[in-house]
Amino acid sequence: MTRPYGEWASPVTAGMMTAESVRLSAVAIDGEDVYWLEGRPSEGGRNVLVRLGPFGSPFDVTPDPYSVRSRAHEYGGGAFLVSDGRVWFVNDADQRIYQLILGGNPSPLTPEGPFRYADMVLDKERNRVVCVRESHASAGEPVNEFGPLDLADASVSVLVSGHDFCSTPVLDRENRLLAWLTWEHPNMPWDETTLWAAGVSPDGSLTEKRKVAGGFANSIFQPSWSPAGRLHFVADPQGWWNLYEYNGSRASCLCEREAEFGLPQWVFGMRTYGFDLDGRVAAAYCERGVWRLGLIDPAAGSLERLPTDHTEFTDLAVAGRRTVFIGSAPDRPAEVVELNLDTGGKRVLRSSLEARLAPEDISTSRPIEFPTANGQTAHGFYYPPKSKDYAGPEDDLPPLIVMCHGGPTAAATNGLQLKVQYWTTRGFAVLDVNYRGSTGYGRAYRDLLCGQWGIADVEDCVNGALYAAAEKLASADRLIIRGSSAGGYCTLAALTFHDVFRAGASYYGIGDLETLARDTHKFESRYLERMIGPYPERRDLYVERSPIHHVDRLSCPVIFFQGLEDKVVPPNQAEAMAQALRAKGLPVAHLTFEGERHGFRKAATIKRTLEAELYFYGKALGFTPAGEIEPVEIENL
């Protein structure tokens, strides 16, 4: 059936993205059991720890109202630990560590107080859990350190302190050696980190502490001990995050390749590799934005690609002769997958989506490269509109939604995402841009955003849209841009400093870089120095690149979505931008949400924002979306 683009009835509803879907993360293996976290919009965004035994069905480990989530670094991660049927987890509401024996009820271990915990590892030899602790006890910056939580008396002591940040404490199998990461302001962990190692004495203190690698613009990711007691880690001294082995005196690259075996450490507990029973390394790696899974033989230095059609891998756990990971593919959403490393046999343990889309409704992406400023090249994934029931008019081209990922040091991937299919099944084309500064393309590409945030990323999103229009992939008259967090800033900057897009949507985006530099949390408090310049010394750059100071250049409708408990991008950012558009007489909508922080998690919020965004585009571009949608108050329209 022929129907105008944007007006197609879609099988991808907001309800499908809430009641019928979960967020999967943090896989762990404990003997024959597999654990993972499920973020459930239908339960107010609660994070539930789930266990699957070898012969049963998945069941919830943590009861309501407990939610497994750390707030260390605000973004959290590394919020639980399992061993021999015992579970330790950080509860979101009070940030205390709780202990749980399967079949029992959680009991708090750490006292109430201004502390946040993450990255737990069990020291069986000394009956303690070593973990990162972030203290908010003083009026200044939070203090980050790590040390042991004694499981007998719940006392907490400190092993490592004196650094701005620390993460990833890891013990060898004999509990005799410890390694960890540190980094200092103004670096982020993907800029420069230091890897340390030490012996652990019988009384639990550290001996022979030494620096293993890092510093000098070298980023270290995921230190791990092999079954043979060798320290491994991912590092990028040659420009790519490759895997290294440390023999006690020097580090050598196991498999040199122009590929990324690591990730920007936005949260604790991230993993891309692990060791099987024979010491082989199962590793996920990214080549030109697409992820693959391989098996490295350390002795031969060879990499054998494993038989899986997944193109995105996170939270890789390895034990025995199997690996379990969260993977997605262009035609399948995120799922917990178990893969036999010898036979290649696999089974899906849990899908993030209960419903199934018809193949004829799924828009699969193709990677594109396009020219951008300064003779450089940018990347992205293009999705055409797709429906088994509808087609657009022959003499028309689809509207295009340019998506700007957050971070900005992050990346768009090509696994099936309902946030993309929601639009393509309604007749929109989508371009998910991996602008300069994105990961997956080597350090040189990642560093192209240094000093250029608000310029290079914006240029790439603008040039990506113009490229799509020139290639007849989209209508040049109906270009839209949307993004969240740093992607929201990119959206607002593109709408302010360029006259290309007809409308935009900012999810907890940044309008005033000065306010962000003054108000944001410790983890990112010096991030802008590298991305823009030192503040206040280069206040001119912050003013120059802040949309709030250039609203006179805005000329199209914008809708803002903001959580009122956001500590990363405070609500005053969206309010100031919306007020400025009101004063100028531009069409604007501003929706706020109680109880939401940085990243929306509640079903009602997710449903409302998606439908409101669609409604807003309809009014801005002059089409009528299919179905019943609650109206949005749009001022000046």
N, C-alpha and C positions, 0 to 999 in steps of 0.2 A: 504494500500500500504506500502510495506517495503522500508524504506529509511534511510540512515545513520543519527544518532542523530546529531542535529545541522543544518541539511539541510532541515528540514521540512518547507513547506510554512505555514505561520501563519496568522490567521484572526486578530491578535493583531498587528496593525501597529503603527509606530511612529505617524502617523496622527491621529489615534484613540485616542492616549494619549495627543493630543494637541487640534486639531480642534473640536474633539467630546467629550472633557472632561473638567471639571472644578474642582477646589479645593473648597470644602465646609468647612465653619468654622463659629464660633461665632453666634449661634442662639440666638434670643431675641423674647420675646412675649410682645406685647403692645395691651392690650384689646383683640379684636378678630383677630388682625393682627399678622403675624409671619414675622420676618426679619432674614436674614442670609447674610453672605459674600460669594461671588463667586470669586475665583482667576482664571482669564481667560488667559491661555497661548496664545490663538488666538488674544488677545488684548494686547500683550506685557507683560503679567503678571499682568495687572491691577486688583485691588480688587474692586469689585462692590457691593454696598449694594442693596439687593433685598428685596421687600416686597410682601407678599401674603395676601390678604384680605380673609374674610370667603366665598365669593362667586365668586371671580374673578380668574384671572391668575396672576402668578408672573410678576412683572415689576421692572425695574431698578429705584432705588431712586437717586443714585448719577450719574450725567451725565459725559460723557467723557469731559475733560481728568482727572477728579478727581479719585484718587485711595485711598481707605480707608486703611491706614496702619500706625501704629506707629513704630517709631524706638527707643523708650525707651528700654534700655537694649540691643539694636541692634536687638533683636528678636521680640520685639513689643508685639502685642496682646492688648485686651481691647481698641480697636480703635474707637468704636462708642457707642452711647447711644440713646435710643428712649423713648419717653414719650408723650402720647396723640397726636400722629401725628407729633410731633417735633423731629428732628434728630440733633444730634451733632456728628461730626466725625473729626478724625485727617486725614489730607491730606498728602499723602506720600511725595509729591514734596517739600513742605515747612514746614511740621510738625506743621502747625497751626491748631487750632480747628475752624471748620466751623459750622454754624447753617443753617439748612434747614427746611423749612416748606413745607410739601408735595404739589407739584404742582409749587413750586417756584424754585429759583436758590440758590445755596450755597453762603453764605456771611461769610467772616472771622470774628471771634470774637477776637482771640488773635493776638497781633501784630507780625510782622516779628522779628525774633531774634533767639538766640542760645538755644532754648527750645524745648523739646519733651514732649508730653503728653500721658497719658494712664489711664485706669481704672477709667472711669468717673461714678459718681453717682449723681442723681438729688436731690437737697435739695429744694423741692417745697416751704417749709415754708419761705425760705429766698431768693428765686429766684436766685439760684446759682447752679453751678455744682462743686462738690468736685472731685478732680482728682490728680493723681500723676504727678509731673513735674520734668523733668530731665534737669538741666541747664549745658550747655557747655560754659558758659561765661568766665570761667577762664582757665588758661593754665594747671592746674592740673587735678585731677580726676573730672568727672562730679559730680554735687551735686544733690542728689535725696531727694525730699521732697514732701509733698502734702498739698493742701489747696484749697480754693474755687475760682472759676472764677465767678465773678458777672455778671449776664446776662443783667443787666441794663446798666452798664458802661464799661463792659469788663475788669475791674480791676482784678488782681490776687494777692491774699495774701497767707500767709503761716500759716498752722495750726500745722503741725508736721515736725520737722527737727532735725538734729543732729545725724541721723543714716546713715549708709552706704547705706542701701536700705530700701524702704518701698513699700507696695502694698496693694491692696484690701480694700480700704475704703468702708465701708458699713453702711448705715443708717437704723434704724428701721422704721416701717411704720408711726410713728408719727413725724419723723425727730427730735427726742429728744435724741437719743443715737447713738453714732458712735463707730465702731470697725475698727481695721486695723492691719496689720502685719508689723514687721520690722525685719531686720537681719543685721549682721555685718560681715565684713571680718574676717577670710577667709572662712566663711560659705557660702554655697549655700542654697537656701530656703528649699531643701530637707534634709539638714544636721541639721540646728538649726534655728528656728525662734521664735519670741515673739509675742504673741497676746495681744493687748491693747484695752481698752474700756474707754469711757468718756461720760459725758453728754454734750449736746450742748445747750448753753444758748440762750435766745431770740436774742442777738446780734450776734450770730454765733460763739462765742469763746467756747473753751472746758473747762469743769469743771470736777473735781473729776477723773482725769486721773488715771488709775490703770492697772497694769499688770494682765492679766487673766490666761495665761498659756504660756508654752514654755520655751526655754532655756534648758540647761543641756542635749544636744543631743536629743532634742525633736523637731520634725518638725510639724508645723501647716499649714493647707491648708484650704482655702475657708471658712473664717468666714461668717456667715449669721444669720439674725434675723428671728425667727419664727413669724407667725401671732400673737402669744400671747406675743411677745416681749422678748423671751428667746434667748440668744446668743448660736449658735451652731458652731461647727468647727470640722475638721478632724485632728487627731493627732496620733502619734505613740509611746507613752511612753511604751507600752507593746510589741513593735516590729512590729505592723501592723497598717496601717492607718485606724483607726476606727472612727466612728462618736460620738462626745461628745456634751453634753448640759451643759451650765453654768447657775446656778440658782441665781447668785449674790454673792455666797460665795464659792462654790466648783463646780467642773466639774465632771460629771459622764458619763460613756460610755453607749450609747443607745442600742448598739447591738454588743456585743463582738464576734469577729469572726476572724479566720485566713484568712483574705481577705483584700485587699487594696481598701478602699473607696476614696483614693486620688491619686494624680499624682505628678510627679516632676514639679514644677512650672517654666517651661522654658519660658513661655510667660504670660502676664497679661490676666486676664479675664477667667481663666480656671474654669470649674464647673463640679462637678460630682453628685450634689444632689440639691433638692429644695423642697418647702413645698406646699402641695395642700390646698384646701379650708378648710379642717378639721384639718390641722396641721400634717397630715401624711407626711412622708419623702420619696419621690421617689429618689432612689439612684442607681447609677451604682457602681459595685464592681468587683474586679478582683480576681479570684482564679486560681492559678497555670498558670498564663498567659492568661486565657480566661475570658472575661468580661461578666457580667450578669446584669440584671436590676431587682430591687426589691422595695418593699414598706415596710417601717418600721413604725410600730405603736409605738410611743415613750412611751406610757403608759405601754404597755405590753412588750416592748423590743423585739418584734418579727419581723422577716424578711420574707415576702412572696414574692417569685419569681414571676415576672410579665410575662405574656405570650407573649414572643417575641423570634424569632430565631436569632436575631442579637447577635453577639459575640464581638462587639466593640462599645463603646458609648463615645461620647465626646460632650462638649458644651450643657449639659443638662439644659433645661429651664422648669420651672413648673409654671402653673397658673390655678386657678380654679380646675377643675378635669381632666386636661390633662397635658401631658408633651410632649415637642418637643425636639428632639435631632438629632445629626448626628450619624447614625449607619451604620455598615456594617456587612456582614455575609460571610461565606466561599464561597457562590455562588452568592453574590451580592456586588457591589461596594458601596462606601459611598453614603448615601442618607439622606435627611432631612425627618424625620419621626414624625408624630403626633400620640400619643397613648392616648386613653381614659383610665384613671386610674381605673374607675369603671367597665367598660364593657370589656376592653381589645381590643376594636376595634381600628384599626390603618389605616392610609393612608400615602402613600409616597407623600410628597410635591414637592420634587425635587431630581433627581438622578444626581450623578456626571458624569455619562456616558450616552450619548445619544444612542449609539449602544448597542446591546445586544449580548453576546456571547452564542453560543449553549452550552447546558449543557455538551455535550460530549467533548467540548474543554476546559472545566474548570478543572484545577487541584486543588483539595481541599487538605488542609494540614492535617497532623496528628501530634499532639504534641509528641515529643520524649524527653527522658532523656538519657544522656550518661555519662560514667565515664570520669573524667578529672583529672588534676593534684592534688596531695596531698590528694588522696582518696575522692575527692569531686564529686558532680554531677552538670552538666550544662543542659540547656534546649534549645529547639528550635522547629521550625515548619518545617517539611519535606514535600516538594511538588514533586511528581513524574512527569515525562514528560507526556503530555496528548494531544491527537489530535483525532478527529473523522475520519481523513483521513489517518493518518500515524501511523506506528509502527516501532520501531527500529529492527535491525537484532537480531535473536534469540540468537546468540552466542556473543552478545555484551551487555555492560552496558552503561547507559547514562553518559555524562560528568556532573559534579556537580558544580554549582555555590554556594559558601558560601557567604551569605550576612551578613555584619556587620552593625548593626544600629548605628546611631549617638548618640551624647550625651557626654560621654558614658552613662550617667544616663538617659536612655530612655528604650524603649522596642519594640520588634517586636510583632505584633498581627496577628491574623489569618483571618481577613476580606479579601475579594477579592481585590487584588491589581494588577493593570495592569503591574506594574514594575516587578512582579513575573510572571504573565501569559505571558508576552512578551517572556520570556525565556522558560517556560514549553511547550508552544505551538510550539516551534521550536525544541524540543527534548532534552532540558536540564532538569536535576533535580535541585531543589533549596533547600538549607538548610538555613533558616532564624534563626540565632542564638541569643538566649537570654543568653549571656555570664554572668558570675558572675559580679555583679554590675548593672544588669538590674532591672527595677522595675516590680512589679506584683507578687513577690515571698517573700515579707516581707523585713523588714529592715536588718536582718542579711545577707540575700543574697545580698542586695544592697551594704552593707558595705564591702563585700568581695573584692571589687575593690580598697578600700582605701589603698594607698601605693603600689598598685599592677597594676596600669594602664600601659598598654604596656606589661604586663606579663600574668595576669590571663585571660583577654579578648582574648589575642592572643592564649594562650594555649587552650581555649575553642573552638575557631574557628578551630584550627588545629585538636583538638581531635574530634570535630564534623565531620569534613571531613573524618578522618580516621575511625571513627565509621560507617559512611555511606558506606564507601568502604568495610569494614569488613563484614557488613550486606548485601552486594551485592545490595545496593541501588544505587550505582554509581561506575563508573570506577575509579580505583585507579590511573590510568595513566593520567586522564584528570580532575584534580581538579583545580578549578578557585576560586579566592576570589575577592570580590568587596565591596566598602563601600564609604560613604561620610562623610566629616568632621571628627569627632572622629572615625567613621567607616573607613574612608580613612586612618587614622593613623594606626588603627588595621590591615588594609590590607597591608600597607607598612611594618609594623613591622613583620607580618607573613611571608611576602615574603623575608624579610631580615634575620630574625633570625631562620627560619625553612625552610627545604628543602622538602616541601610537595606539593606546588601548582605549576602548569605549567604556569600560567599567572595571571595577576591581573589588576584591574582598580581602580584608586583613584580619587574620586570626591572631589575637594577642601580639600584634606587630609593634614595631618601634617607630615612633614618629620624631622623638627628640633624643638624639644621641648623647647630649650633655646629661640629661636626666638619667639615662641608662648608666652612664659612666659613674654618676654619683650614687645611684640608688641600688644597683644590682648586687647580687650575692658574691661571696668571696671567690668561688670557683672561677667566675667570669669577670671578676672586678678589674683585672688588668688585660683582659682579652683584647679590648679595643686599642690598646697601645700598639699591638702588632698589626691589627687590621686597619687602623686609621692613623694613630700617632699618639704621643704622650699628652695626657690631659692634666692640668689646664694649659700647658705650654703651647699646644697646637689647638687651642679652642677654635681658631678660625676654621679648621677643617671640620670640626664637629658641627659648627653652625652651617657651614657651606653644604654639608651633606644631610642635614636634618630636614625632612619634609615640612616640619612644623614652622620653620622660618621662611618657607617659600610657597605658602598656600596660594598666593596670588597666581602661581603658575599652574595650579590644578584646574582642570576644566571638565571633569567627568564624574559620574556618580561613584560613591564608595560606600561599602557596608563594613562595619566593624563588629567583631565578636570578641568579648573579653570576660575572663574569669575574675571574680572580685577578690580571690585569695591568691592571686598570682604574685609570687615573690621574685620571679625572674624578670618579667616585664610588668611593672606595676600598672594597675588600672588607670592611673592618671595619664598614661601615654595615649590610650585610645580616646579617653574623654577630651583631652586637649585637641587632638586631631579632629574629632567629630565636631567640637565646638567651633573650630576654625572654619570648617566647611559650612556649618550652619550660618556663620556670620557672613560668609561670602555668597550665600544663596545657592550653593550647589546641592543637588540631591544627595542625601546622606541618611543612613540608618545606623543605629548604635544599639546593640543588644548586649546586655551584661547578665552574668549568671552567678548566683550565690553558690558557695561551696565548691566552685571550680578553681583549680590552680592552673599551672602552666601545662596545657594539654588537656583537652576535655575528655572526661571518662564516664560521665553519667548518660544513660540512654536518652533521657528527656532532652539533655543539652545537645547531644549529637544529632538527634532527629530534628530538633528545632533549627539548628544552625544550617544543616543541609537544605532543608525545605525553604528556609528564609533566604538563603543564598540564591537558590533557583528562582524563587519568586522575584527577588531583587533584579536578577539578570533579565527576567521577562519584562519587567517594567522599564528597565534601562535600554533594552534592545528592541522592544516592541513585539514580543511574542507571548503566547499564552501557554504556559506549561500544562501538561495533561494531569488530571487528577485533582483531588481536593488538597489545597495548601492553605494553612493559616496565614492570613495577610500579615504584612510587616508595615509598620509605620515608617514611611519614607518622607522625611521633611524636604521641603523645597521642590516637590515634584508635582 
